[in-house]
Amino acid sequence: MTAKERANAETAVAAARERVKGFYGALQGAPRILICKTEVCYGPIGGGSLGRRSYVTAAPELSHIELHSRLGLAKTCSFYE
């Protein structure tokens, strides 16, 4: 990634964190965030199509992580019932 692309990614993640923090009040989860520029990078880590990614799509993912960190994975997935 270029320096500008990295800066844009960092800005998008920061905006997503703020959006999730605004809902929960504070963040307890501390995920490791991987950002891929290409499908070749994204596929092996479980990704599908990159499509258009931004804080709008990052926020729901961070929200899922936050919910899992607060309740535990077993309480947030119906297939564990």
One Martini backbone bead per residue (centre of mass of N, CA, C, O) as a GRO file, in nm:
protein
   81
    1MET     BB    1   0.100   0.034   0.017
    2THR     BB    2   0.057   0.342   0.033
    3ALA     BB    3   0.070   0.603   0.234
    4LYS     BB    4  -0.216   0.701   0.166
    5GLU     BB    5  -0.361   0.430   0.206
    6ARG     BB    6  -0.282   0.393   0.501
    7ALA     BB    7  -0.410   0.654   0.603
    8ASN     BB    8  -0.698   0.582   0.514
    9ALA     BB    9  -0.720   0.325   0.685
   10GLU     BB   10  -0.673   0.457   0.960
   11THR     BB   11  -0.914   0.649   0.940
   12ALA     BB   12  -1.134   0.431   0.907
   13VAL     BB   13  -1.080   0.284   1.176
   14ALA     BB   14  -1.119   0.525   1.363
   15ALA     BB   15  -1.412   0.580   1.279
   16ALA     BB   16  -1.522   0.303   1.358
   17ARG     BB   17  -1.447   0.313   1.655
   18GLU     BB   18  -1.618   0.565   1.721
   19ARG     BB   19  -1.888   0.446   1.646
   20VAL     BB   20  -1.883   0.211   1.850
   21LYS     BB   21  -1.823   0.381   2.101
   22GLY     BB   22  -2.089   0.547   2.085
   23PHE     BB   23  -2.262   0.297   2.163
   24TYR     BB   24  -2.090   0.163   2.417
   25GLY     BB   25  -1.873   0.402   2.537
   26ALA     BB   26  -1.668   0.154   2.513
   27LEU     BB   27  -1.374  -0.043   2.463
   28GLN     BB   28  -1.279  -0.395   2.504
   29GLY     BB   29  -1.182  -0.467   2.249
   30ALA     BB   30  -0.863  -0.603   2.075
   31PRO     BB   31  -0.811  -0.617   1.770
   32ARG     BB   32  -0.667  -0.751   1.496
   33ILE     BB   33  -0.584  -0.567   1.205
   34LEU     BB   34  -0.645  -0.647   0.867
   35ILE     BB   35  -0.511  -0.512   0.557
   36CYS     BB   36  -0.618  -0.525   0.219
   37LYS     BB   37  -0.563  -0.458  -0.132
   38THR     BB   38  -0.600  -0.757  -0.224
   39GLU     BB   39  -0.733  -1.060  -0.308
   40VAL     BB   40  -0.477  -1.228  -0.252
   41CYS     BB   41  -0.470  -1.142   0.049
   42TYR     BB   42  -0.776  -1.188   0.144
   43GLY     BB   43  -0.845  -1.488   0.092
   44PRO     BB   44  -0.652  -1.649   0.307
   45ILE     BB   45  -0.820  -1.484   0.554
   46GLY     BB   46  -1.145  -1.524   0.454
   47GLY     BB   47  -1.210  -1.357   0.213
   48GLY     BB   48  -1.369  -1.211  -0.031
   49SER     BB   49  -1.475  -0.945  -0.156
   50LEU     BB   50  -1.371  -0.627  -0.131
   51GLY     BB   51  -1.464  -0.396  -0.268
   52ARG     BB   52  -1.610  -0.152  -0.068
   53ARG     BB   53  -1.418   0.003   0.183
   54SER     BB   54  -1.498   0.122   0.519
   55TYR     BB   55  -1.620   0.238   0.808
   56VAL     BB   56  -1.901   0.125   0.742
   57THR     BB   57  -1.786  -0.179   0.732
   58ALA     BB   58  -1.608  -0.179   0.992
   59ALA     BB   59  -1.810  -0.126   1.222
   60PRO     BB   60  -1.967  -0.396   1.227
   61GLU     BB   61  -1.720  -0.570   1.287
   62LEU     BB   62  -1.644  -0.427   1.554
   63SER     BB   63  -1.916  -0.484   1.689
   64HIS     BB   64  -1.891  -0.790   1.699
   65ILE     BB   65  -1.636  -0.794   1.869
   66GLU     BB   66  -1.754  -0.645   2.112
   67LEU     BB   67  -1.978  -0.843   2.176
   68HIS     BB   68  -1.792  -1.090   2.218
   69SER     BB   69  -1.623  -0.959   2.452
   70ARG     BB   70  -1.876  -0.927   2.647
   71LEU     BB   71  -2.034  -1.227   2.607
   72GLY     BB   72  -1.933  -1.419   2.416
   73LEU     BB   73  -1.958  -1.636   2.162
   74ALA     BB   74  -2.182  -1.836   2.263
   75LYS     BB   75  -2.400  -1.588   2.313
   76THR     BB   76  -2.385  -1.485   1.984
   77CYS     BB   77  -2.446  -1.789   1.879
   78SER     BB   78  -2.693  -2.007   1.780
   79PHE     BB   79  -2.514  -2.277   1.724
   80TYR     BB   80  -2.464  -2.315   2.052
   81GLU     BB   81  -2.761  -2.415   2.151
   0.00000   0.00000   0.00000
